[in-house]
Amino acid sequence: MGKNQWVVPRGNQWAVKGAGNHRATKLFDKKQDAIDYGIDIAKNQNSEFISQKRNGQIDLKNSYGHDPRNIKG
């Protein structure tokens, strides 16, 4: 399982970074482009994806790893 991927504001841009990393993997001008890129990484690494608003609040969170819950349907 890889590092959780975060989309965070960075100045006037949006950064995609792995959890615990200080440097961004990549910067984007549009938040949706950063989200799409971050989700692709999270899917490839079987990890979590988390996106923040400009004020730091989490606005999107998805798991692309092994979900331990047993949900039918």
mmCIF file of the N, C-alpha and C atoms, coordinates in Angstrom:
data_MODEL
# 
_entry.id   MODEL 
# 
loop_
_atom_site.group_PDB 
_atom_site.id 
_atom_site.type_symbol 
_atom_site.label_atom_id 
_atom_site.label_alt_id 
_atom_site.label_comp_id 
_atom_site.label_asym_id 
_atom_site.label_entity_id 
_atom_site.label_seq_id 
_atom_site.pdbx_PDB_ins_code 
_atom_site.Cartn_x 
_atom_site.Cartn_y 
_atom_site.Cartn_z 
_atom_site.occupancy 
_atom_site.B_iso_or_equiv 
_atom_site.pdbx_formal_charge 
_atom_site.auth_seq_id 
_atom_site.auth_comp_id 
_atom_site.auth_asym_id 
_atom_site.auth_atom_id 
_atom_site.pdbx_PDB_model_num 
ATOM 1   N N  . MET A 1 1  ? 0.845   -1.184 0.000   1.00 0.00 ? 1  MET A N  1 
ATOM 2   C CA . MET A 1 1  ? 0.000   0.000  0.000   1.00 0.00 ? 1  MET A CA 1 
ATOM 3   C C  . MET A 1 1  ? 0.883   1.238  0.000   1.00 0.00 ? 1  MET A C  1 
ATOM 4   N N  . GLY A 1 2  ? 0.620   2.161  -0.911  1.00 0.00 ? 2  GLY A N  1 
ATOM 5   C CA . GLY A 1 2  ? 1.421   3.371  -1.054  1.00 0.00 ? 2  GLY A CA 1 
ATOM 6   C C  . GLY A 1 2  ? 0.992   4.471  -0.104  1.00 0.00 ? 2  GLY A C  1 
ATOM 7   N N  . LYS A 1 3  ? 1.602   5.624  -0.290  1.00 0.00 ? 3  LYS A N  1 
ATOM 8   C CA . LYS A 1 3  ? 1.283   6.785  0.540   1.00 0.00 ? 3  LYS A CA 1 
ATOM 9   C C  . LYS A 1 3  ? -0.063  7.365  0.124   1.00 0.00 ? 3  LYS A C  1 
ATOM 10  N N  . ASN A 1 4  ? -0.796  7.856  1.107   1.00 0.00 ? 4  ASN A N  1 
ATOM 11  C CA . ASN A 1 4  ? -2.030  8.564  0.808   1.00 0.00 ? 4  ASN A CA 1 
ATOM 12  C C  . ASN A 1 4  ? -1.697  9.795  -0.019  1.00 0.00 ? 4  ASN A C  1 
ATOM 13  N N  . GLN A 1 5  ? -2.558  10.123 -0.970  1.00 0.00 ? 5  GLN A N  1 
ATOM 14  C CA . GLN A 1 5  ? -2.335  11.262 -1.856  1.00 0.00 ? 5  GLN A CA 1 
ATOM 15  C C  . GLN A 1 5  ? -3.241  12.417 -1.460  1.00 0.00 ? 5  GLN A C  1 
ATOM 16  N N  . TRP A 1 6  ? -2.656  13.586 -1.355  1.00 0.00 ? 6  TRP A N  1 
ATOM 17  C CA . TRP A 1 6  ? -3.370  14.787 -0.942  1.00 0.00 ? 6  TRP A CA 1 
ATOM 18  C C  . TRP A 1 6  ? -3.357  15.823 -2.051  1.00 0.00 ? 6  TRP A C  1 
ATOM 19  N N  . VAL A 1 7  ? -4.475  16.533 -2.226  1.00 0.00 ? 7  VAL A N  1 
ATOM 20  C CA . VAL A 1 7  ? -4.525  17.739 -3.036  1.00 0.00 ? 7  VAL A CA 1 
ATOM 21  C C  . VAL A 1 7  ? -4.682  18.885 -2.055  1.00 0.00 ? 7  VAL A C  1 
ATOM 22  N N  . VAL A 1 8  ? -3.710  19.806 -2.090  1.00 0.00 ? 8  VAL A N  1 
ATOM 23  C CA . VAL A 1 8  ? -3.679  20.915 -1.136  1.00 0.00 ? 8  VAL A CA 1 
ATOM 24  C C  . VAL A 1 8  ? -3.416  22.213 -1.881  1.00 0.00 ? 8  VAL A C  1 
ATOM 25  N N  . PRO A 1 9  ? -3.942  23.335 -1.351  1.00 0.00 ? 9  PRO A N  1 
ATOM 26  C CA . PRO A 1 9  ? -3.647  24.622 -1.982  1.00 0.00 ? 9  PRO A CA 1 
ATOM 27  C C  . PRO A 1 9  ? -2.178  24.990 -1.781  1.00 0.00 ? 9  PRO A C  1 
ATOM 28  N N  . ARG A 1 10 ? -1.585  25.552 -2.808  1.00 0.00 ? 10 ARG A N  1 
ATOM 29  C CA . ARG A 1 10 ? -0.191  25.999 -2.743  1.00 0.00 ? 10 ARG A CA 1 
ATOM 30  C C  . ARG A 1 10 ? -0.126  27.327 -3.485  1.00 0.00 ? 10 ARG A C  1 
ATOM 31  N N  . GLY A 1 11 ? -0.278  28.437 -2.762  1.00 0.00 ? 11 GLY A N  1 
ATOM 32  C CA . GLY A 1 11 ? -0.354  29.743 -3.418  1.00 0.00 ? 11 GLY A CA 1 
ATOM 33  C C  . GLY A 1 11 ? -1.611  29.816 -4.257  1.00 0.00 ? 11 GLY A C  1 
ATOM 34  N N  . ASN A 1 12 ? -1.434  30.158 -5.524  1.00 0.00 ? 12 ASN A N  1 
ATOM 35  C CA . ASN A 1 12 ? -2.573  30.219 -6.447  1.00 0.00 ? 12 ASN A CA 1 
ATOM 36  C C  . ASN A 1 12 ? -2.774  28.914 -7.197  1.00 0.00 ? 12 ASN A C  1 
ATOM 37  N N  . GLN A 1 13 ? -2.022  27.885 -6.830  1.00 0.00 ? 13 GLN A N  1 
ATOM 38  C CA . GLN A 1 13 ? -2.099  26.606 -7.516  1.00 0.00 ? 13 GLN A CA 1 
ATOM 39  C C  . GLN A 1 13 ? -2.576  25.514 -6.560  1.00 0.00 ? 13 GLN A C  1 
ATOM 40  N N  . TRP A 1 14 ? -2.657  24.302 -7.101  1.00 0.00 ? 14 TRP A N  1 
ATOM 41  C CA . TRP A 1 14 ? -3.041  23.120 -6.339  1.00 0.00 ? 14 TRP A CA 1 
ATOM 42  C C  . TRP A 1 14 ? -1.933  22.099 -6.453  1.00 0.00 ? 14 TRP A C  1 
ATOM 43  N N  . ALA A 1 15 ? -1.509  21.568 -5.326  1.00 0.00 ? 15 ALA A N  1 
ATOM 44  C CA . ALA A 1 15 ? -0.413  20.601 -5.286  1.00 0.00 ? 15 ALA A CA 1 
ATOM 45  C C  . ALA A 1 15 ? -0.939  19.211 -4.990  1.00 0.00 ? 15 ALA A C  1 
ATOM 46  N N  . VAL A 1 16 ? -0.366  18.226 -5.661  1.00 0.00 ? 16 VAL A N  1 
ATOM 47  C CA . VAL A 1 16 ? -0.604  16.823 -5.338  1.00 0.00 ? 16 VAL A CA 1 
ATOM 48  C C  . VAL A 1 16 ? 0.650   16.343 -4.635  1.00 0.00 ? 16 VAL A C  1 
ATOM 49  N N  . LYS A 1 17 ? 0.474   15.772 -3.431  1.00 0.00 ? 17 LYS A N  1 
ATOM 50  C CA . LYS A 1 17 ? 1.644   15.286 -2.698  1.00 0.00 ? 17 LYS A CA 1 
ATOM 51  C C  . LYS A 1 17 ? 1.299   14.041 -1.912  1.00 0.00 ? 17 LYS A C  1 
ATOM 52  N N  . GLY A 1 18 ? 2.303   13.194 -1.728  1.00 0.00 ? 18 GLY A N  1 
ATOM 53  C CA . GLY A 1 18 ? 2.144   12.009 -0.909  1.00 0.00 ? 18 GLY A CA 1 
ATOM 54  C C  . GLY A 1 18 ? 2.189   12.389 0.562   1.00 0.00 ? 18 GLY A C  1 
ATOM 55  N N  . ALA A 1 19 ? 1.445   11.683 1.395   1.00 0.00 ? 19 ALA A N  1 
ATOM 56  C CA . ALA A 1 19 ? 1.413   11.962 2.836   1.00 0.00 ? 19 ALA A CA 1 
ATOM 57  C C  . ALA A 1 19 ? 2.835   11.937 3.397   1.00 0.00 ? 19 ALA A C  1 
ATOM 58  N N  . GLY A 1 20 ? 3.166   12.958 4.159   1.00 0.00 ? 20 GLY A N  1 
ATOM 59  C CA . GLY A 1 20 ? 4.479   13.052 4.783   1.00 0.00 ? 20 GLY A CA 1 
ATOM 60  C C  . GLY A 1 20 ? 5.533   13.711 3.922   1.00 0.00 ? 20 GLY A C  1 
ATOM 61  N N  . ASN A 1 21 ? 5.242   13.916 2.647   1.00 0.00 ? 21 ASN A N  1 
ATOM 62  C CA . ASN A 1 21 ? 6.198   14.581 1.766   1.00 0.00 ? 21 ASN A CA 1 
ATOM 63  C C  . ASN A 1 21 ? 6.056   16.092 1.889   1.00 0.00 ? 21 ASN A C  1 
ATOM 64  N N  . HIS A 1 22 ? 7.180   16.781 1.906   1.00 0.00 ? 22 HIS A N  1 
ATOM 65  C CA . HIS A 1 22 ? 7.145   18.243 1.951   1.00 0.00 ? 22 HIS A CA 1 
ATOM 66  C C  . HIS A 1 22 ? 7.035   18.825 0.541   1.00 0.00 ? 22 HIS A C  1 
ATOM 67  N N  . ARG A 1 23 ? 7.593   18.121 -0.421  1.00 0.00 ? 23 ARG A N  1 
ATOM 68  C CA . ARG A 1 23 ? 7.547   18.585 -1.801  1.00 0.00 ? 23 ARG A CA 1 
ATOM 69  C C  . ARG A 1 23 ? 6.334   18.006 -2.523  1.00 0.00 ? 23 ARG A C  1 
ATOM 70  N N  . ALA A 1 24 ? 5.783   18.812 -3.404  1.00 0.00 ? 24 ALA A N  1 
ATOM 71  C CA . ALA A 1 24 ? 4.655   18.363 -4.217  1.00 0.00 ? 24 ALA A CA 1 
ATOM 72  C C  . ALA A 1 24 ? 5.147   17.436 -5.312  1.00 0.00 ? 24 ALA A C  1 
ATOM 73  N N  . THR A 1 25 ? 4.334   16.442 -5.636  1.00 0.00 ? 25 THR A N  1 
ATOM 74  C CA . THR A 1 25 ? 4.616   15.576 -6.775  1.00 0.00 ? 25 THR A CA 1 
ATOM 75  C C  . THR A 1 25 ? 4.444   16.377 -8.059  1.00 0.00 ? 25 THR A C  1 
ATOM 76  N N  . LYS A 1 26 ? 3.395   17.216 -8.084  1.00 0.00 ? 26 LYS A N  1 
ATOM 77  C CA . LYS A 1 26 ? 3.114   18.026 -9.262  1.00 0.00 ? 26 LYS A CA 1 
ATOM 78  C C  . LYS A 1 26 ? 2.193   19.175 -8.868  1.00 0.00 ? 26 LYS A C  1 
ATOM 79  N N  . LEU A 1 27 ? 2.328   20.327 -9.545  1.00 0.00 ? 27 LEU A N  1 
ATOM 80  C CA . LEU A 1 27 ? 1.469   21.489 -9.311  1.00 0.00 ? 27 LEU A CA 1 
ATOM 81  C C  . LEU A 1 27 ? 0.534   21.691 -10.498 1.00 0.00 ? 27 LEU A C  1 
ATOM 82  N N  . PHE A 1 28 ? -0.678  22.170 -10.199 1.00 0.00 ? 28 PHE A N  1 
ATOM 83  C CA . PHE A 1 28 ? -1.690  22.402 -11.237 1.00 0.00 ? 28 PHE A CA 1 
ATOM 84  C C  . PHE A 1 28 ? -2.340  23.763 -11.024 1.00 0.00 ? 28 PHE A C  1 
ATOM 85  N N  . ASP A 1 29 ? -2.773  24.371 -12.113 1.00 0.00 ? 29 ASP A N  1 
ATOM 86  C CA . ASP A 1 29 ? -3.512  25.630 -12.024 1.00 0.00 ? 29 ASP A CA 1 
ATOM 87  C C  . ASP A 1 29 ? -4.977  25.390 -11.671 1.00 0.00 ? 29 ASP A C  1 
ATOM 88  N N  . LYS A 1 30 ? -5.519  24.253 -12.129 1.00 0.00 ? 30 LYS A N  1 
ATOM 89  C CA . LYS A 1 30 ? -6.922  23.925 -11.876 1.00 0.00 ? 30 LYS A CA 1 
ATOM 90  C C  . LYS A 1 30 ? -7.017  22.796 -10.858 1.00 0.00 ? 30 LYS A C  1 
ATOM 91  N N  . LYS A 1 31 ? -7.906  22.961 -9.883  1.00 0.00 ? 31 LYS A N  1 
ATOM 92  C CA . LYS A 1 31 ? -8.065  21.955 -8.838  1.00 0.00 ? 31 LYS A CA 1 
ATOM 93  C C  . LYS A 1 31 ? -8.518  20.616 -9.416  1.00 0.00 ? 31 LYS A C  1 
ATOM 94  N N  . GLN A 1 32 ? -9.423  20.620 -10.385 1.00 0.00 ? 32 GLN A N  1 
ATOM 95  C CA . GLN A 1 32 ? -9.920  19.364 -10.945 1.00 0.00 ? 32 GLN A CA 1 
ATOM 96  C C  . GLN A 1 32 ? -8.800  18.573 -11.602 1.00 0.00 ? 32 GLN A C  1 
ATOM 97  N N  . ASP A 1 33 ? -7.857  19.262 -12.246 1.00 0.00 ? 33 ASP A N  1 
ATOM 98  C CA . ASP A 1 33 ? -6.716  18.557 -12.843 1.00 0.00 ? 33 ASP A CA 1 
ATOM 99  C C  . ASP A 1 33 ? -5.872  17.883 -11.761 1.00 0.00 ? 33 ASP A C  1 
ATOM 100 N N  . ALA A 1 34 ? -5.695  18.570 -10.635 1.00 0.00 ? 34 ALA A N  1 
ATOM 101 C CA . ALA A 1 34 ? -4.944  17.992 -9.517  1.00 0.00 ? 34 ALA A CA 1 
ATOM 102 C C  . ALA A 1 34 ? -5.683  16.794 -8.931  1.00 0.00 ? 34 ALA A C  1 
ATOM 103 N N  . ILE A 1 35 ? -6.996  16.895 -8.800  1.00 0.00 ? 35 ILE A N  1 
ATOM 104 C CA . ILE A 1 35 ? -7.800  15.791 -8.275  1.00 0.00 ? 35 ILE A CA 1 
ATOM 105 C C  . ILE A 1 35 ? -7.682  14.568 -9.188  1.00 0.00 ? 35 ILE A C  1 
ATOM 106 N N  . ASP A 1 36 ? -7.833  14.770 -10.476 1.00 0.00 ? 36 ASP A N  1 
ATOM 107 C CA . ASP A 1 36 ? -7.737  13.653 -11.426 1.00 0.00 ? 36 ASP A CA 1 
ATOM 108 C C  . ASP A 1 36 ? -6.375  12.968 -11.331 1.00 0.00 ? 36 ASP A C  1 
ATOM 109 N N  . TYR A 1 37 ? -5.315  13.751 -11.266 1.00 0.00 ? 37 TYR A N  1 
ATOM 110 C CA . TYR A 1 37 ? -3.956  13.214 -11.174 1.00 0.00 ? 37 TYR A CA 1 
ATOM 111 C C  . TYR A 1 37 ? -3.759  12.457 -9.854  1.00 0.00 ? 37 TYR A C  1 
ATOM 112 N N  . GLY A 1 38 ? -4.211  13.055 -8.746  1.00 0.00 ? 38 GLY A N  1 
ATOM 113 C CA . GLY A 1 38 ? -4.075  12.431 -7.428  1.00 0.00 ? 38 GLY A CA 1 
ATOM 114 C C  . GLY A 1 38 ? -4.848  11.126 -7.311  1.00 0.00 ? 38 GLY A C  1 
ATOM 115 N N  . ILE A 1 39 ? -6.035  11.084 -7.883  1.00 0.00 ? 39 ILE A N  1 
ATOM 116 C CA . ILE A 1 39 ? -6.845  9.856  -7.859  1.00 0.00 ? 39 ILE A CA 1 
ATOM 117 C C  . ILE A 1 39 ? -6.145  8.749  -8.643  1.00 0.00 ? 39 ILE A C  1 
ATOM 118 N N  . ASP A 1 40 ? -5.568  9.089  -9.786  1.00 0.00 ? 40 ASP A N  1 
ATOM 119 C CA . ASP A 1 40 ? -4.832  8.078  -10.563 1.00 0.00 ? 40 ASP A CA 1 
ATOM 120 C C  . ASP A 1 40 ? -3.692  7.479  -9.747  1.00 0.00 ? 40 ASP A C  1 
ATOM 121 N N  . ILE A 1 41 ? -2.948  8.327  -9.036  1.00 0.00 ? 41 ILE A N  1 
ATOM 122 C CA . ILE A 1 41 ? -1.848  7.828  -8.204  1.00 0.00 ? 41 ILE A CA 1 
ATOM 123 C C  . ILE A 1 41 ? -2.392  6.953  -7.079  1.00 0.00 ? 41 ILE A C  1 
ATOM 124 N N  . ALA A 1 42 ? -3.453  7.411  -6.408  1.00 0.00 ? 42 ALA A N  1 
ATOM 125 C CA . ALA A 1 42 ? -4.040  6.649  -5.301  1.00 0.00 ? 42 ALA A CA 1 
ATOM 126 C C  . ALA A 1 42 ? -4.530  5.278  -5.776  1.00 0.00 ? 42 ALA A C  1 
ATOM 127 N N  . LYS A 1 43 ? -5.132  5.234  -6.951  1.00 0.00 ? 43 LYS A N  1 
ATOM 128 C CA . LYS A 1 43 ? -5.590  3.955  -7.495  1.00 0.00 ? 43 LYS A CA 1 
ATOM 129 C C  . LYS A 1 43 ? -4.407  3.030  -7.774  1.00 0.00 ? 43 LYS A C  1 
ATOM 130 N N  . ASN A 1 44 ? -3.345  3.569  -8.376  1.00 0.00 ? 44 ASN A N  1 
ATOM 131 C CA . ASN A 1 44 ? -2.161  2.767  -8.690  1.00 0.00 ? 44 ASN A CA 1 
ATOM 132 C C  . ASN A 1 44 ? -1.458  2.258  -7.441  1.00 0.00 ? 44 ASN A C  1 
ATOM 133 N N  . GLN A 1 45 ? -1.520  3.032  -6.349  1.00 0.00 ? 45 GLN A N  1 
ATOM 134 C CA . GLN A 1 45 ? -0.824  2.664  -5.113  1.00 0.00 ? 45 GLN A CA 1 
ATOM 135 C C  . GLN A 1 45 ? -1.745  2.015  -4.085  1.00 0.00 ? 45 GLN A C  1 
ATOM 136 N N  . ASN A 1 46 ? -3.017  1.803  -4.444  1.00 0.00 ? 46 ASN A N  1 
ATOM 137 C CA . ASN A 1 46 ? -3.996  1.239  -3.498  1.00 0.00 ? 46 ASN A CA 1 
ATOM 138 C C  . ASN A 1 46 ? -3.998  2.004  -2.185  1.00 0.00 ? 46 ASN A C  1 
ATOM 139 N N  . SER A 1 47 ? -4.163  3.317  -2.286  1.00 0.00 ? 47 SER A N  1 
ATOM 140 C CA . SER A 1 47 ? -4.100  4.161  -1.089  1.00 0.00 ? 47 SER A CA 1 
ATOM 141 C C  . SER A 1 47 ? -5.324  5.066  -1.006  1.00 0.00 ? 47 SER A C  1 
ATOM 142 N N  . GLU A 1 48 ? -5.312  5.961  -0.050  1.00 0.00 ? 48 GLU A N  1 
ATOM 143 C CA . GLU A 1 48 ? -6.396  6.915  0.155   1.00 0.00 ? 48 GLU A CA 1 
ATOM 144 C C  . GLU A 1 48 ? -6.139  8.170  -0.675  1.00 0.00 ? 48 GLU A C  1 
ATOM 145 N N  . PHE A 1 49 ? -7.214  8.853  -1.043  1.00 0.00 ? 49 PHE A N  1 
ATOM 146 C CA . PHE A 1 49 ? -7.126  10.142 -1.712  1.00 0.00 ? 49 PHE A CA 1 
ATOM 147 C C  . PHE A 1 49 ? -7.880  11.156 -0.872  1.00 0.00 ? 49 PHE A C  1 
ATOM 148 N N  . ILE A 1 50 ? -7.239  12.289 -0.584  1.00 0.00 ? 50 ILE A N  1 
ATOM 149 C CA . ILE A 1 50 ? -7.848  13.337 0.227   1.00 0.00 ? 50 ILE A CA 1 
ATOM 150 C C  . ILE A 1 50 ? -7.635  14.673 -0.463  1.00 0.00 ? 50 ILE A C  1 
ATOM 151 N N  . SER A 1 51 ? -8.689  15.478 -0.551  1.00 0.00 ? 51 SER A N  1 
ATOM 152 C CA . SER A 1 51 ? -8.606  16.807 -1.160  1.00 0.00 ? 51 SER A CA 1 
ATOM 153 C C  . SER A 1 51 ? -9.049  17.847 -0.136  1.00 0.00 ? 51 SER A C  1 
ATOM 154 N N  . GLN A 1 52 ? -8.321  18.973 -0.107  1.00 0.00 ? 52 GLN A N  1 
ATOM 155 C CA . GLN A 1 52 ? -8.650  20.064 0.804   1.00 0.00 ? 52 GLN A CA 1 
ATOM 156 C C  . GLN A 1 52 ? -9.172  21.273 0.039   1.00 0.00 ? 52 GLN A C  1 
ATOM 157 N N  . LYS A 1 53 ? -9.995  22.062 0.733   1.00 0.00 ? 53 LYS A N  1 
ATOM 158 C CA . LYS A 1 53 ? -10.415 23.361 0.223   1.00 0.00 ? 53 LYS A CA 1 
ATOM 159 C C  . LYS A 1 53 ? -9.294  24.355 0.501   1.00 0.00 ? 53 LYS A C  1 
ATOM 160 N N  . ARG A 1 54 ? -9.421  25.560 0.001   1.00 0.00 ? 54 ARG A N  1 
ATOM 161 C CA . ARG A 1 54 ? -8.419  26.614 0.248   1.00 0.00 ? 54 ARG A CA 1 
ATOM 162 C C  . ARG A 1 54 ? -8.280  26.930 1.743   1.00 0.00 ? 54 ARG A C  1 
ATOM 163 N N  . ASN A 1 55 ? -9.355  26.733 2.520   1.00 0.00 ? 55 ASN A N  1 
ATOM 164 C CA . ASN A 1 55 ? -9.300  27.021 3.953   1.00 0.00 ? 55 ASN A CA 1 
ATOM 165 C C  . ASN A 1 55 ? -8.769  25.849 4.775   1.00 0.00 ? 55 ASN A C  1 
ATOM 166 N N  . GLY A 1 56 ? -8.371  24.754 4.106   1.00 0.00 ? 56 GLY A N  1 
ATOM 167 C CA . GLY A 1 56 ? -7.797  23.607 4.792   1.00 0.00 ? 56 GLY A CA 1 
ATOM 168 C C  . GLY A 1 56 ? -8.770  22.503 5.146   1.00 0.00 ? 56 GLY A C  1 
ATOM 169 N N  . GLN A 1 57 ? -10.064 22.749 5.004   1.00 0.00 ? 57 GLN A N  1 
ATOM 170 C CA . GLN A 1 57 ? -11.057 21.717 5.301   1.00 0.00 ? 57 GLN A CA 1 
ATOM 171 C C  . GLN A 1 57 ? -11.032 20.637 4.222   1.00 0.00 ? 57 GLN A C  1 
ATOM 172 N N  . ILE A 1 58 ? -11.238 19.398 4.638   1.00 0.00 ? 58 ILE A N  1 
ATOM 173 C CA . ILE A 1 58 ? -11.309 18.286 3.696   1.00 0.00 ? 58 ILE A CA 1 
ATOM 174 C C  . ILE A 1 58 ? -12.657 18.327 2.994   1.00 0.00 ? 58 ILE A C  1 
ATOM 175 N N  . ASP A 1 59 ? -12.625 18.279 1.662   1.00 0.00 ? 59 ASP A N  1 
ATOM 176 C CA . ASP A 1 59 ? -13.881 18.299 0.910   1.00 0.00 ? 59 ASP A CA 1 
ATOM 177 C C  . ASP A 1 59 ? -14.111 17.028 0.101   1.00 0.00 ? 59 ASP A C  1 
ATOM 178 N N  . LEU A 1 60 ? -13.113 16.146 0.049   1.00 0.00 ? 60 LEU A N  1 
ATOM 179 C CA . LEU A 1 60 ? -13.267 14.898 -0.694  1.00 0.00 ? 60 LEU A CA 1 
ATOM 180 C C  . LEU A 1 60 ? -12.298 13.880 -0.130  1.00 0.00 ? 60 LEU A C  1 
ATOM 181 N N  . LYS A 1 61 ? -12.798 12.663 0.090   1.00 0.00 ? 61 LYS A N  1 
ATOM 182 C CA . LYS A 1 61 ? -11.948 11.590 0.602   1.00 0.00 ? 61 LYS A CA 1 
ATOM 183 C C  . LYS A 1 61 ? -12.464 10.268 0.051   1.00 0.00 ? 61 LYS A C  1 
ATOM 184 N N  . ASN A 1 62 ? -11.565 9.506  -0.573  1.00 0.00 ? 62 ASN A N  1 
ATOM 185 C CA . ASN A 1 62 ? -11.928 8.207  -1.129  1.00 0.00 ? 62 ASN A CA 1 
ATOM 186 C C  . ASN A 1 62 ? -10.825 7.200  -0.858  1.00 0.00 ? 62 ASN A C  1 
ATOM 187 N N  . SER A 1 63 ? -11.226 5.953  -0.694  1.00 0.00 ? 63 SER A N  1 
ATOM 188 C CA . SER A 1 63 ? -10.275 4.874  -0.482  1.00 0.00 ? 63 SER A CA 1 
ATOM 189 C C  . SER A 1 63 ? -10.153 4.061  -1.758  1.00 0.00 ? 63 SER A C  1 
ATOM 190 N N  . TYR A 1 64 ? -8.917  3.874  -2.195  1.00 0.00 ? 64 TYR A N  1 
ATOM 191 C CA . TYR A 1 64 ? -8.655  3.032  -3.364  1.00 0.00 ? 64 TYR A CA 1 
ATOM 192 C C  . TYR A 1 64 ? -7.789  1.845  -2.971  1.00 0.00 ? 64 TYR A C  1 
ATOM 193 N N  . GLY A 1 65 ? -7.763  1.554  -1.670  1.00 0.00 ? 65 GLY A N  1 
ATOM 194 C CA . GLY A 1 65 ? -6.980  0.447  -1.162  1.00 0.00 ? 65 GLY A CA 1 
ATOM 195 C C  . GLY A 1 65 ? -7.878  -0.694 -0.742  1.00 0.00 ? 65 GLY A C  1 
ATOM 196 N N  . HIS A 1 66 ? -7.372  -1.492 0.140   1.00 0.00 ? 66 HIS A N  1 
ATOM 197 C CA . HIS A 1 66 ? -8.130  -2.615 0.663   1.00 0.00 ? 66 HIS A CA 1 
ATOM 198 C C  . HIS A 1 66 ? -9.042  -2.119 1.768   1.00 0.00 ? 66 HIS A C  1 
ATOM 199 N N  . ASP A 1 67 ? -10.332 -2.167 1.538   1.00 0.00 ? 67 ASP A N  1 
ATOM 200 C CA . ASP A 1 67 ? -11.307 -1.733 2.523   1.00 0.00 ? 67 ASP A CA 1 
ATOM 201 C C  . ASP A 1 67 ? -11.633 -2.910 3.430   1.00 0.00 ? 67 ASP A C  1 
ATOM 202 N N  . PRO A 1 68 ? -11.312 -2.805 4.726   1.00 0.00 ? 68 PRO A N  1 
ATOM 203 C CA . PRO A 1 68 ? -11.517 -3.933 5.616   1.00 0.00 ? 68 PRO A CA 1 
ATOM 204 C C  . PRO A 1 68 ? -12.971 -4.236 5.944   1.00 0.00 ? 68 PRO A C  1 
ATOM 205 N N  . ARG A 1 69 ? -13.867 -3.298 5.626   1.00 0.00 ? 69 ARG A N  1 
ATOM 206 C CA . ARG A 1 69 ? -15.277 -3.513 5.937   1.00 0.00 ? 69 ARG A CA 1 
ATOM 207 C C  . ARG A 1 69 ? -15.892 -4.514 4.969   1.00 0.00 ? 69 ARG A C  1 
ATOM 208 N N  . ASN A 1 70 ? -16.786 -5.319 5.487   1.00 0.00 ? 70 ASN A N  1 
ATOM 209 C CA . ASN A 1 70 ? -17.484 -6.298 4.667   1.00 0.00 ? 70 ASN A CA 1 
ATOM 210 C C  . ASN A 1 70 ? -18.882 -5.766 4.385   1.00 0.00 ? 70 ASN A C  1 
ATOM 211 N N  . ILE A 1 71 ? -19.021 -5.105 3.247   1.00 0.00 ? 71 ILE A N  1 
ATOM 212 C CA . ILE A 1 71 ? -20.299 -4.490 2.872   1.00 0.00 ? 71 ILE A CA 1 
ATOM 213 C C  . ILE A 1 71 ? -20.912 -5.279 1.729   1.00 0.00 ? 71 ILE A C  1 
ATOM 214 N N  . LYS A 1 72 ? -22.168 -5.699 1.934   1.00 0.00 ? 72 LYS A N  1 
ATOM 215 C CA . LYS A 1 72 ? -22.868 -6.436 0.896   1.00 0.00 ? 72 LYS A CA 1 
ATOM 216 C C  . LYS A 1 72 ? -23.568 -5.461 -0.033  1.00 0.00 ? 72 LYS A C  1 
ATOM 217 N N  . GLY A 1 73 ? -23.643 -5.861 -1.299  1.00 0.00 ? 73 GLY A N  1 
ATOM 218 C CA . GLY A 1 73 ? -24.437 -5.079 -2.239  1.00 0.00 ? 73 GLY A CA 1 
ATOM 219 C C  . GLY A 1 73 ? -23.705 -4.305 -3.193  1.00 0.00 ? 73 GLY A C  1 
# 
